[in-house]
Amino acid sequence: MMESRNEAQHSVECDLCQQPVSFFCRRCGVNLCDTCIAIHLRVKSKNGHDIVDYTSKDDDDTCHCDSHPQNDCSAYCKTCDAPICILCVSIKHKSHEMSELSDKIEELLKVIAKENDRLQSSKNEVEKILDHTTKLLSSISSIYKQRKDEVTARGEEWHKQIEETVKKLHQELDDMQKEHEAVLQKQKKEFEELIGKMDEMNGKTVKLQKSKNVKEMQTFVPVIQNRKNLNEVSQYSFPTFYECKIDPTYLQTYFGYVEKMQVKKTLLLENEFKERELSGRRMLEVPTVTSVIDTGFPAEEEYKNRLYDMAITHDNKVWMGGAGTELKLFDLQGHLHHTVSIPTTGMYFCIYKKQVVYSDQPKKAVRMISDTDTVVTMFTTGDWMPRGVTSTASGDLLVCLRKDDQSKVVRYSSTGTVLQEIQYNSQCQPLYKSAYYITENVNGDIIVTDWDKKTVIAVDRLGIFRYSYSGVTFSTVTTDPVGHVIVTDLRGNKIHMLDRDGRFLRYIIPEGGIKYPRSVCILGDGEMMVGECMTGIAKRIKYIEE
């Protein structure tokens, strides 16, 4: 350290002779070598001189008087709010209010210490954000590679579906061709026979025109009269192929991209049919309750809650969870098909690859129920407590996590690898205060209900803030095939419907009303299932007309 300091010192020259510097005059701000000290001290200065070793030039902790620079400050003038020397006390500031310089120093140090504590506290938060950013940077390459692989896989799947559909259409056209050929062959034969009969009638007519046989003529008249003219001929047209233009955002919905491009596609996939069919139908002015299921969950002691969450299966049955340690599987007519015991309440769960996956808060783990009803731990969440969980179109799991006063959303692979963390907005402020329930929309948006904020918060699949919607209490959230966002409002006794950009569309309140709605899932065909938290009743609600 001493060698480096000496090297730095020798790189600075004396201001008087350009020799290596050794000393410094604090009062004049002049660099000096050994030889020039005496010369400099002979120069008169109203401030005097203060020669120190060059390495100590910045160590001056004394305060010099502005009016008398040759003097150190020894008092503080409260009237002028300035440190002063002994001469100032007796002359310029004689009648002013004074204090000890040490008192002012103590006061300023308290302010500095307080502000430093504030900065250090802020530093801790910045370090957390830095750590989060560093983790993102370290994983960004693998995440984007995985997304590219997903794009490729989805593209291959689309190509496969297109090829299968084209093959199916070719087969249909082959069958239509055979049918068409058979019809035309039959028609051709009938017309040939008809023309033969017409020629026969014409020959008979020519013969009778040369005859005087009245009886034969009388016999022929009803025969030729019964031969009717060809009044109607069936028209057969060839099948027409209609080329459909597909909204380019449809192809990109899976990954949430927004780049505009023109895409023409000759075949419509199943989801496109479903989306167009649903979006073209009208909302019922007054939704109707088509069936009611009494789930039979007991009332929880403190708040008397019964029904917490629900999830729809691939074969259109509904798993329901509530107070107690059971999950129940009902069909849409209300028949109980199966019951599974779990070691915690069924408050947060979803369907993942046809299996029930739930958050085990006491164990801080995400667990799966196997085909044999065995509970299997998929992965643990460290110090963070898991809440809402949902599966994604990419085959990942999104989990709401909470620790102390912090909340975040983490994307996990099926093996528990952290693929993404969502916690802060672009201003490095926390996105969530208390994240509870979560879902993924068809455009890739990640939508969370924040119970403390009484708000629905949406980010895109990259974690960038999209929108928020406030005014809902103790809510859960889901989406329908068109991208409508469906939010329960427990205290408002209604369902809020938003469009995919978070704009309010309407309330859904069925005939007869709903009480304390908490859980919700979309059944398809314009229906939803809504669970009443306090009654334990699940209502099947029709909200879109046939």
Salt bridges, closest charged atoms under 4 A:
ASP50 OD2 - ARG26 NH1 3.95
ASP58 OD1 - LYS57 NZ 3.49
ASP60 OD1 - ARG26 NH1 3.51
ASP60 OD2 - HIS64 NE2 3.39
ASP72 OD1 - HIS64 ND1 3.11
GLU97 OE2 - LYS78 NZ 3.84
GLU107 OE2 - LYS104 NZ 3.43
GLU115 OE1 - ARG118 NE 2.80
GLU127 OE2 - LYS123 NZ 3.79
ASP131 OD2 - LYS135 NZ 3.43
ASP149 OD2 - LYS145 NZ 3.23
GLU150 OE2 - ARG147 NH1 2.71
GLU157 OE1 - ARG154 NE 3.43
GLU192 OE2 - LYS188 NZ 2.73
GLU216 OE2 - LYS204 NZ 2.65
GLU272 OE2 - ARG276 NE 2.78
ASP315 OD2 - LYS317 NZ 3.17
ASP331 OD2 - HIS335 ND1 3.04
ASP331 OD2 - HIS337 NE2 2.89
ASP360 OD2 - ARG367 NH1 2.85
ASP373 OD2 - HIS338 NE2 2.85
ASP396 OD2 - ARG147 NH2 3.61
ASP396 OD2 - ARG411 NH1 3.46
GLU421 OE1 - HIS132 ND1 3.56
GLU421 OE1 - LYS408 NZ 3.35
GLU440 OE2 - ARG461 NH1 3.85
ASP445 OD2 - ARG466 NH2 2.99
ASP480 OD2 - HIS484 ND1 2.75
ASP489 OD2 - HIS496 NE2 2.90
ASP499 OD2 - ARG503 NE 2.95
ASP501 OD1 - ARG466 NH2 2.92
ASP501 OD2 - ARG503 NH2 3.26
ASP525 OD1 - ARG281 NH2 3.48
ASP525 OD2 - LYS542 NZ 3.71
GLU527 OE1 - ARG540 NH2 2.93
GLU532 OE2 - LYS539 NZ 3.13
GLU545 OE1 - ARG282 NH2 3.12
GLU546 OE2 - LYS542 NZ 3.30
